[in-house]
Amino acid sequence: MTVPAPTATLLDEAFAVSSEGAVHDMFLKPFLLVAVAAAPFLQPVPAVCQELRLAGASLEAVRAGIAARVKARPENVDVTYWVGGVEGPAILERGAGNVMPTASAIKAFFLVELFVRHADGLDGPIPDAGEILKDDHPAVSHFPAAVRDEIRRELTSASVRRVANIMQGNSDLSNAVYNAAANLVTAHLGGPEKLTALIHARDARFKSVMVRRYMLRDRTERGDNEATAESFAALHQALASRTLKGVPDAVISAVQEVLRRKSDAEAPLFAKDGGLGSDPMTSTRAGWKQTPRGGLVFVVMARRPITQAENRSAEYEDLQALTRALRDEALTLAASPMPMAPITTHTRDSLETVRANLSGNKAVLLDVRDRDEWEDGHLAAAILVPLGQLRKPASASELLKGVPKDKVVYTHCAVGRRALDAAGILQSMGYDVRPLSDGYDELVKQGFEKAK
């Protein structure tokens, strides 16, 4: 991302983005839900975890690696973390209830409220963008005149979806426009105080989230934008599991699409990170990794006061390197055996979500009934993979040749039982499989097209 010269010289925080290449481009490797804290010992794994089962030896190795890195960190660096599944309590956490500065990672909360407000008009413009982007509005008044012109050119007529993607870093536009997009959203939703109230009303677990200032404004004027690792974890758990209160499935799908990084199709990463090089230096990494074995949620938050101005750039890079190394240490579990609990329940995806994923080419639908049932009637979108043949390794490999592992796989049968059995087999083969409780007849009644 390019940072315009006037912005870099005027705005104390601009180098915090450019020093890493792009703060919003730090959505790195595959896997785990991790977050890392300021203590050399991680907490024990609970006996029961709804989504994730970590292999003990691998966890111990990672525990030792993280402990060594944390022990070697500078004494004035605070780090908190939260690690867990898409449901339930943390598997590992330390200081996750401590309030920390968020940097741009807080924009994930903004994104949800923006898309809920415009659920039926994501491809239309933000109606008051022209007023908000005038020179004297606090959302943009701190930018140089030339930069304000650039901001207006890119954002005034942009669609809600386009503004969201710019705000999340999914563009090659400048750092100024990237942050101004978040300011436009904040002002459109009523300003920092009203946006904070919207976030708090969404979920009681978000109560630590405080929006106090527009992006790139002086952090000392009104206080910092802050949250806890627990609140970030609650947001990403709810998005990953599609259980965010008052948010329709279609909106959650749209939010996920904006948060999705493009690095790994088979095990996609959904994240919004952030970093600031002004005092206190801040690095936050938050999101989830969707793997064939389940969803993995991670939050890492680090803070460091500036000790000497002349060393600021190096110290900020060190802070970013620390959180990256701690996260990557945990991500080595991706190469270790991590047996998941068997699938025993049907998917919570609504039929609306199933239909949207199928029509959007994000999923495939397998009919696991017998061939004679198929010939009596089947869905136009379905692929026949009889459970009896799926249970035989020789025939299973041939049956699944055309079933991609980079898409969600839904299974259905007549009443739901065989869909569960097939899901267990497919999960063991590395598929992200979601069995449907509704059988063929019910799916037809619900509007799924029947084959001619």
HELIX and SHEET records of a PDB file:
HELIX    1   1 ALA A    5  LEU A   10  1                                   6    
HELIX    2   2 ALA A   14  SER A   18  1                                   5    
HELIX    3   3 VAL A   23  ASP A   25  5                                   3    
HELIX    4   4 GLY A   56  LYS A   71  1                                  16    
HELIX    5   5 ALA A  103  ILE A  106  5                                   4    
HELIX    6   6 LYS A  107  ARG A  117  1                                  11    
HELIX    7   7 ALA A  129  ILE A  132  1                                   4    
HELIX    8   8 ALA A  145  LEU A  155  1                                  11    
HELIX    9   9 VAL A  160  MET A  167  1                                   8    
HELIX   10  10 ASN A  175  HIS A  188  1                                  14    
HELIX   11  11 PRO A  192  ARG A  202  1                                  11    
HELIX   12  12 ALA A  204  PHE A  206  5                                   3    
HELIX   13  13 ALA A  229  SER A  241  1                                  13    
HELIX   14  14 ASP A  249  LEU A  259  1                                  11    
HELIX   15  15 ALA A  309  ASN A  311  5                                   3    
HELIX   16  16 ARG A  312  LEU A  331  1                                  20    
HELIX   17  17 THR A  332  ALA A  335  5                                   4    
HELIX   18  18 LEU A  351  SER A  359  1                                   9    
HELIX   19  19 ARG A  371  ASP A  376  1                                   6    
HELIX   20  20 LEU A  387  LEU A  390  1                                   4    
HELIX   21  21 PRO A  393  LEU A  399  1                                   7    
HELIX   22  22 ARG A  417  SER A  428  1                                  12    
HELIX   23  23 TYR A  440  LYS A  445  1                                   6    
SHEET    1   A 5 ALA A  90  ARG A  94  0                                        
SHEET    2   A 5 ASP A  78  GLY A  85 -1                                        
SHEET    3   A 5 GLY A 294  ARG A 304 -1                                        
SHEET    4   A 5 MET A 281  THR A 291 -1                                        
SHEET    5   A 5 LEU A 269  ALA A 271 -1                                        
SHEET    1   B 5 ALA A  90  ARG A  94  0                                        
SHEET    2   B 5 ASP A  78  GLY A  85 -1                                        
SHEET    3   B 5 GLY A 294  ARG A 304 -1                                        
SHEET    4   B 5 MET A 281  THR A 291 -1                                        
SHEET    5   B 5 GLY A 274  LEU A 276 -1                                        
SHEET    1   C 2 MET A 100  PRO A 101  0                                        
SHEET    2   C 2 GLU A 226  ALA A 227 -1                                        
SHEET    1   D 4 ALA A 382  LEU A 384  0                                        
SHEET    2   D 4 ALA A 363  ASP A 367  1                                        
SHEET    3   D 4 VAL A 408  HIS A 412  1                                        
SHEET    4   D 4 ASP A 432  PRO A 435  1                                        
END                                                                             
